[in-house]
Amino acid sequence: MELKILEENSKKIVVEIDNATIASVIEKELWNDAHVKISAQRARHPLIGKPVLVVETDGKEKAKDALIEAAKRIKKDAEKLKKLFK
């Protein structure tokens, strides 16, 4: 998976993600963070182009940190799911 940061400041980060499914999972997980005010994705077209994820926080947490923590929670959940299938 590749991420390309298109815009970044302490309250907002905009990243291009090469996988629409992963972008959707991250977008949903970000809503579990109390400091996230906006978590949305957009794509030019569902079949072409890469989704762009927009994350905005209230300023008490950096947007980049919120994104990193969401990814960590997703990884932890995926590991739990993997153990269920062993």
Secondary structure as UniProt FT lines:
FT   STRAND          3..8
FT   STRAND          12..17
FT   HELIX           20..30
FT   TURN            31..32
FT   TURN            34..35
FT   STRAND          36..42
FT   STRAND          52..57
FT   HELIX           63..84
//
